[in-house]
Amino acid sequence: MNKLSTKIISLLFVLSIGLAACTQPLTLEEKLNQIPDVTVQKITGDTTYAEYYELYFTQPLDHENPEAGTFKQRVLLGHHAIEKPMVVEIQGYNIWTEKAGELSKLLNANQLTIEHRYFKNSMPDSLDWKYLNIKQAAADQHKVIQALKKIYKNKWITTGISKGGQTTIYHRFFYPNDVDVSVPYVAPQNLAREDKRIHKHLATVGSKECRDKIYQFQLACFKNKKELLPLAKTHAEKKGYSFSMGLKKALDLAILEYSFAFWQWGGTKSEDIPSPDAKAQDLFKHLVRVSGMDFFDEISLKPSLAFYHQALTEIGMYSYEVAPFKPYINYEKDLTFDHVFPNEPIRKFNPESMIQVNKWLQTDAEKMLFIYGEWDTWSATAVDLKDNTKCKKFVNPEGSHGTRIRNFPAEMKTEIIRTLEEWLEMPIEN
């Protein structure tokens, strides 16, 4: 073999190696790094996944006006396999955990977790509240989902809990074709700034005997407020609490919140409620166990200011009824959550978004499976599907705000799984 032939063979060999290298499939990390405006870091996260990543998407503050500025949005990715479905955990607040959610485990799916704008690691440098609304947040989620859909081609499911459930609804309202199925958990659909259906729920939920015990306990707290105040003062000093509305009103609010918290979380039994003639110490100890005063503490409120802004301007909230306790508290009308912003003008509520979302839920929404707990206070404003049979709602008997699919009676759980299998066109091993 002459020298020229040897050189040609060597060149062909090098070219073949280069060609083979060029045709090697990209790793997941390489694919993620190709997404525009995203930083990627491989982290430990939930070790049940084969790979786990923390992503930061550069998002516009205003998706209709890029000149308004940007912020970084935190997103987590738990990866099993490209060919598996993707569950998107849409957060209503910050990201609470790196662990797989119930739906991801049920479907053995990959999981994408999206932090909500204006919370924790997804905060703009300047808190301009005008960019915090359901339309802008939905556009954030749309951008993230569309970017990852270029990699993951199987079924896509969105889900969220409580405000995350609300946010899941709003995303689907604006972008109905982003995903195949949505499963909002315990998501209120409020229709007013202070939705009065909450009051009706608290007047009818559970047994009359239990409701009477709750009322008598609250009444006893107000009657003994003179003795409870020094206990509250000591408690606040020990915990480092401070209250913009003052200690006295903070105690009033905690007592009024008690009935809401009792039914919302369901961890307290009727027999656990102290009798009306119990000692002040016992009344106070039980009160703060069920309705903690940290709910009204200035420092504790700060991480949730974005929630309260949304609640008071667009997505709705509740108020505290003062009429049943009028002889013991000096307020002319029901108490609202305006105390969260003590030095700012009263926020105006625009019901238009919720009216439009509600109409859509009752007419055009499809393949949305709603999970609720019967006794949960937030179920007072649960989604009402009317005649829309394209979606389904399941209510766990006597369930609380902690209701999950696994908590349902066997027959109802089977129906939930069957619905998901039908909508996703895939078997689910339960």
N, C-alpha and C positions, 0 to 999 in steps of 0.2 A: 504494500500500500504506500502510495507516494505521500509527500508532506501535505500537498493540497487536499487530498482526500481526508487525511487525518484532521486537518483544520476544519473542514466542512462538517465532519462527524462530531467534533468537539463543539462546534457552534450550534449544530442541531440539538445536541444533548443539553446545552445551556438554555436554548430557546424552549425546549420541552419542559425543563424544570420551571422556567419562568411562566410558561403557559399554564402549567399545573398549579402554580402558586396563585395565578390570576383567577383560576376557576374554583379555588377553594372557597366554600361558603363562608360568609362573614359570621363571626361570633355574635351573640346577642349584644354584648357590650359595644361591639363595633357598629352594629345597627343602631343602637340607641345614640351613639355619638354622632351619627349622621343626621339626627333630627335637628333642624334649625332652632337656635335660641334656647338650647337646653344644655345644662351641665350634668354630668353623670358621675356617680361615685358608687362603686360596689361596696356594700356593707354587709354586716352579719345578719341583722334583721331577724325574721322568723326562720329558724333553721329547718323547718319542715319543707321549705322550698329549696329547689336545686340551686337557684341563684337569687340574690336580693339586691336591689338597687335603690339609691336615693337620687331623685332627679329634681332639678330646679328649672322650671319653665319661666322664661322672661315673658311676662304678660303685659299688655297695654292696660293702663288704668281705665281707659275708655276705648272699647273695641271699635267704636265708630269714629274715633279721633285719635290716631296714634301720636299726635303731637302733644297730647296731655301728659305723657310720661309713662313710665313702666314700673313694675314691681316683680319680685321673684316669688314664684309659687311652688311650695314644696309638694312633691308627689313621690309616693313609694311604689315599687314594683316587686311583687313576689312572683317568681317564675318557676313553673313546673316544666312546661313543654310548650313549644310554639303551637302545636296542633290542638292543645286543650282550650276550653272556653275561657273567657276573661270576665271576671266579676269586678265591677268598679264600685268601690266603697266611696260614695260621695259624702264628704263630711259637711256638717252644718257649722262646725266650729274648727278648732285645730285638730290635728291628728292625735288621737288618744293612745293608739297602740300600733305596733308593727306586726301584730299577730293576724293570722287569717281569721276572717269573719265566718259566721255560721253558714252563709250561702256558699262561700268559697270552699269550705270543707265539704258541704253537702254535694257540690258539683265537682269536687276534686279539680278546681279551676285555678288558673293564674289570678292574681289580685292586683288591681291598681287602686291606690288610695290617694284621694285628692283633698288637700287641705283647702278650706274656704278662704277666699280673699278677706283681708283685714283681721286675720287671726294668727297669733303666735309667729311662726316662721314665714308667713305669707303677708306680712304687713308692708304697706307702702311707707315711704319715708315720712310723708305728710298725710295725716288722716283727714282727707277731704271727703266728707261723708257723701257727697253727691254721686260718687262713683260706686257706692255700696248699695246695690239693688239686685233683684233677682235676675234681671236681664244680663247685666255685666257678669255676674257669677256663672250663669249658664254658659255664656260665651267662653269663659275660662275653661270650663269642663269640656266644652265642645272641642276646643283647640287641643287639649290633652288627648282626648279620646281619638280624634281624627289622626293625630300623629302616631299613636300606638296601633291603630287599625291597619296601618301599612305593614306592620310586622305580624300581628296576630289576626288570623283570618277566620277563626271559628266563631261560635256564638258569643255575643256580648250582652251582659246583664248589668244594669245599674241597681244599686241598693243604698240605703242609708237609714239611720235610726234617729227618731225624734226630729230635730231640726235638719239632720242629715236626710231624713225621709222627706221632709218638705222640699229640701233642695233638690232631691232626686225627682220629685214631681215637677218642679219648675224647669229643671234642665230638659225633661222630656216634653214639656209644653212648648218650649222654644225650638227644640231639636228632636222631633218625634222619631226620626229615622236614624239617629246616632247608634241606637242599640236595639236588640231584639225583644228584650223583656225587662221590666223594672219591678223591684220588690221593695216598696217603702214600708218601713216598720214604724208603728205608733206615731204616724205623722198627722198633726193637726192641720185642718184647712180652715183657718179663721176667716171670718167675713166682716170683722169690725176691729177697730183699735182695741177695744175691750169687749170681747165677745161674750154676750150675756148667757149663751148656752152653757157656759161653765157653771153659772149659778144654778141653773135648772138641774144640771147633772148632780151637783152636790146636795140638792134637795131631794133626790130620788134614788141615788145609787145605794146598793147594798140593802141591808135591812133597816127598818125604822128604828129598831132597838139600838143598832150601832150608831146610826146618825144622831139619835137623841143623846147617846153617851158622848159623842164628839162635841155636840153643842153645849152640853152641860160642863164638859171639861173646859172649853173655851170661855164659857161664862164664869166658871170658877177662877180662871186665870185673871180675867178682867176685874172680878170682885176683889181678888187678893193682889191687885197690881201694886199696892203700896208695899207689900211684903216681897213681891217678886222683883221690884226695881233694884234694891240693893244686891240681890242675887245676880241679876243681869249685869250690874255694874262690875261686880267681882269677876264674873265669867268673862266679860269683855276685856277687862284689864289683863286677865290671865292669858287670854288668847291673842291679845294685841289688836282687838277690833276697834274700829272707829266708825261712827255713823253720821253721814252728812245731814240726816233728818233729826239727829239727836237720839239719845238713849231711849227716852220715853216712847217716841213714835216707832223706833226700831222694835221695841218690845211689843207694841200694839200690832205691828205688821207681822211679827213672828207668830203671834196668837191667831191672827186672821188667816195666815198662810197654813196653819195647822191642818185644817180640813182638806185643803188641796193636796198637801204633801201626804197625808194619811192614805188617801185613795190612790194617789199617783203611784206610790212605790209599793204599797201593799205588804210591807214588812212588819206592820203592827197589827195585832189582833184586838178585837173589841175588849176582851178581858184584860188586856194590858193597860187600858186607859184608867188612870187613877180616878177614884170617886171624887165628887165635888167637895167633900169635906176633908180631903187629904191635906197634909201639911204643905206649906208653901214650897219647901225644899223639894218635895216629891212632885209637886205640880211642875216646877221649873225644870227639874231633871228630865221628866218625861217630855216636856215641851221641846227642849233643845235637842233631844234625841230624834224627834220626828221632824221638827221644824227649826233647824239650826239658825242661829242669829248671824252666822257667816254669810247667809244669803243676802244680807243687807249691809255687810261690811264694805267700806270703800275700797280697800285693797283687794278683797275677794272679787269685787265687781269688775275691776279693771280689765281682766282678760276677756270679759264677756260684753264689753261696751258695744261692740259691733252687733251682737245679737239684739241688745235692747234698742239700738238705733233702728234696726230692721223691723223689730216688733212694733215699735211706736210709729213707724212711718209707712210700712208696706205689708208686713205679713201678720200683724195682729197679736194680741196678748189677752190678758184677763184683768179683772179688777177685784178688789176686796169689798164685800158687802159690809157696810157698817150698820145698817138698819136693825139687824137682830140684836145688836149690842149697844144701841144708841144711849141708854141710860148710863153707860160706863165709859164711853169714849166720846170725845168732843170733836166730831168731824161732820160737816154739813152734807157731804156726798161721798160716794164710794171712792176708795183710795186707788190710785193708778201707779204705774211704775215710773212716773216722771221724776221721782226722787233720785233716779240713777244719774240724771244730768242736772244737778242742783243749781248750777250757775249759768244755765243756758235757757233760751226761750223754749216754751212748750212745743214739742215736735208735732207737726201736722200730719195726719194720716190720710193717705190716698187709697181708697178701696178698689180702684180700677183694676189693678193687677190681679187681686184675689177674685174679683168678680169674673174676669176673663178666664182665669185658670179653672175656676169652679164650673163655668159653662162648658169648657173643653172637656173636663173630667166626666161630665154627664152626657156628652155627645160623641166626641171624636177620639178620645183617648182609647188606646187598645193595648192588650197584653201587659197590663199593670196589675200586680197582685198585692193587695193591701193587708197588712197584719196589724191587729189591734188587741188590746186587753179590755175586757168589758168594764172593769171597775176603774181603770186608769182615768184620771180627771181629764187628760187631754183627749180621751175618746169622745168627750162632749162635742168636740168640733171635728170629729172624724170625717173623712171623705164620704159624701153622699152621692152614690153613683146614679141614683134615680133609675132610668130605664136602660142605662148603658151596660149591655151584657158582654161587651168586648173586654171588660175588666172584671176582676173578682175581689171581694172583700171578705176576710175571715176574722171573726171576733172570738178570742179565747175566753171561755166562760170564767168569770171572776178574775180574769187576768189583770196584771198591773202594767206599768210603763216598761217593765223589764220583759214583757212578753216576746218570745221568739218562737219559731216554728216548732222547735223541740218541746215546747211547753204545752202544745195543744193535745186534746184527747186523741187517741189513736185513730179514730175514724176521720176526724177533721184533718189530722196530719197527713193521712193517706190521700185525702182529696187535694190538699195543697201540693203534695209531691206529684200527683197525677196531672194536675193543671200545669205545673212547670214542665213535666215531661212532654205534654202535648204541645205547649207553646214553643219549647226549645227543640222539639223533634229529636229527643235523645233520652235514653234510659238513665235513671238516677238510682244508684245503689244506696238504699237507706238502712 
